[in-house]
């Protein structure tokens, strides 16, 4: 199963995340199938590649709870339904 989840990177105490599509059995910082966005929790900066995310969701990818909240803030699920 393909999951949309966060991949951690950055220095200690200065963490940032990439939103990626990965197989559910792959380790957290393993090789992703596709990088779909960026999330910085310290500054609340979010950059998303919306067309690629919508495509993955339509193919059946399941977002984790954290990624789901980020996508709901950006109103991505409205584009999937349309």
N, C-alpha and C positions, 0 to 999 in steps of 0.2 A: 504494500500500500504506500502511496506517496503522501507525504505530509508537508505542509507549509509550516516551518518552524524557524526559531532564531538560532543563528550561529554566532558564538561569542568571539570577539577579537578586541585588541587594545591592551594597554598596560594595566597593571594592578591598580585597582581603585579608579581607573579611567576607562571603564568598559564601554564598548559600543557593540551593536549587533547588526548582522545582516539577515534579512528575511530571505530564506532559501527554500527551494523545493528539494526534498531528499526522500529516499526510501526510509520507512519507519525503523528498519533494523540497523541503519547506519549510525555510527557514533556522532555525538553532538557537533564536533568540529571536523567531521570527515568531509569528503569531497561531495559537493552538492550537484544535483542535476542541472540547476539553474539558479542564479541569484536574481531575486525579484525586488529587492529594496534595501533600505537602511533605516535603523532606528537607534537614536542616541537618547537614553533615558535621563542623562544629566541635563540636557538642554531641551528635551522633548522635540527634537528635530526628527521628522519622518519624511523619507523620500521613497515613493513607490513607483514601480513600473506597472501601472494599472492594467494595460491591455494584456500583459503576460500573466498577471495574477488572475484576471478574469478567465483567461484561457485554461490555466491550470485548474481552477475551481470547476469549470464546466467539464473538464476531463475526469473529475471525481477526487481531486486532492482534498485532504482533510486538514484544516488549520488547527494548530494547538490553541488553547484558551487565550494565551497572551497575544498571539498573532490575530486571533479572531477579534479581540478588543481593538487592536490597532486598525484592522480593516473596517470595523464598524465605525470608528471615529472618522475614517476617510470616506465613508459611504460607498465602499466598493461592492457590497452585497446588492445594492440597488441596481448596479450595472449588470450583475450576473443574472438577476431575475428578468431584466428587460430583453 
